[in-house]
Amino acid sequence: MDMKQIQKDIWQNKVNKGFNTTDVNKEFCLLYGEVAEAHDAYRKKKDDLGEELADVAIYLMGLSEMLGFDLEDEIMNKVSKNAKRVYKNIDGVNVRISD
């Protein structure tokens, strides 16, 4: 899977179909709605949970393209950063003690 290309394809589909490509606040609200739908599908044990999670990813990638971020690069950087962090369990809660 080429995530960079998928992000571009998602954006092109938005453009081709006349979906929102300029209103960042609206896009965040739509993304939030998709997360809520995924949670509802999980809670109710619906068969379409995978599709709802895909919708979350699609909206997130579209928003990333709208804002000029390469989501694949951002994820790789964050995964690397998280791997280096050190945590300590304090009273049942993981607390970061170093970056």
Phi, psi and omega per residue, in radians:
M1 nan 2.270 3.090
D2 -1.787 1.692 -3.045
M3 -1.096 -0.630 3.109
K4 -1.042 -0.763 -3.140
Q5 -1.208 -0.686 3.116
I6 -1.060 -0.742 3.111
Q7 -1.037 -0.755 3.110
K8 -1.135 -0.714 3.137
D9 -1.135 -0.702 3.100
I10 -1.073 -0.763 3.124
W11 -1.097 -0.787 -3.124
Q12 -1.090 -0.652 3.084
N13 -1.098 -0.718 3.097
K14 -1.049 -0.778 3.137
V15 -1.109 -0.864 -3.094
N16 -1.057 -0.628 -3.067
K17 -1.638 -0.036 3.104
G18 1.362 0.417 3.101
F19 -1.372 2.950 -3.139
N20 -0.967 2.228 3.073
T21 -2.299 0.105 -3.068
T22 -2.269 -0.486 -3.040
D23 -1.609 1.690 -3.084
V24 -1.100 -0.758 -3.138
N25 -1.046 -0.746 3.105
K26 -1.063 -0.729 -3.104
E27 -1.139 -0.689 3.059
F28 -1.080 -0.716 3.115
C29 -1.120 -0.737 3.107
L30 -1.128 -0.699 3.088
L31 -1.077 -0.802 3.108
Y32 -1.010 -0.732 3.106
G33 -1.073 -0.683 3.120
E34 -1.190 -0.652 3.071
V35 -1.100 -0.737 3.112
A36 -1.086 -0.713 3.106
E37 -1.129 -0.688 3.106
A38 -1.129 -0.741 3.122
H39 -1.112 -0.719 3.112
D40 -1.079 -0.756 3.116
A41 -1.088 -0.696 3.104
Y42 -1.134 -0.854 -3.082
R43 -1.073 -0.673 -3.097
K44 -1.646 0.104 3.120
K45 0.941 0.756 3.135
K46 -1.347 2.675 -3.132
D47 -1.260 -0.276 -3.053
D48 -1.687 0.334 3.139
L49 -1.006 -0.770 3.126
G50 -1.031 -0.725 3.119
E51 -1.153 -0.682 3.112
E52 -1.151 -0.685 3.080
L53 -1.127 -0.650 3.081
A54 -1.102 -0.697 3.090
D55 -1.051 -0.712 3.097
V56 -1.032 -0.835 -3.133
A57 -1.097 -0.702 -3.139
I58 -1.113 -0.811 3.117
Y59 -1.129 -0.681 3.124
L60 -1.127 -0.727 3.118
M61 -1.188 -0.692 3.082
G62 -1.091 -0.748 3.113
L63 -1.134 -0.689 3.101
S64 -1.068 -0.749 3.116
E65 -1.145 -0.734 3.130
M66 -1.022 -0.658 -3.090
L67 -1.599 -0.049 3.080
G68 1.445 0.452 3.102
F69 -1.846 2.419 2.994
D70 -1.519 1.761 -3.018
L71 -1.069 -0.625 3.111
E72 -1.047 -0.822 3.118
D73 -1.101 -0.738 -3.133
E74 -1.090 -0.727 3.128
I75 -1.148 -0.795 -3.135
M76 -1.066 -0.736 3.106
N77 -1.106 -0.728 -3.122
K78 -1.216 -0.686 3.102
V79 -1.073 -0.747 3.112
S80 -1.107 -0.771 3.127
K81 -1.090 -0.792 -3.141
N82 -1.102 -0.624 -3.126
A83 -1.117 -0.502 -3.112
K84 -1.499 -0.257 -3.109
R85 -1.253 2.592 3.114
V86 -2.024 2.352 -3.122
Y87 -2.151 2.688 3.055
K88 -2.272 2.364 3.121
N89 -1.437 2.022 3.130
I90 -2.105 1.996 3.140
D91 0.931 0.716 3.082
G92 1.446 0.097 -3.126
V93 -2.130 2.274 3.055
N94 -1.304 2.129 -3.140
V95 -2.037 2.223 3.134
R96 -1.242 2.258 3.127
I97 -1.966 -0.196 3.034
S98 -2.828 2.695 3.046
D99 -1.625 nan nan
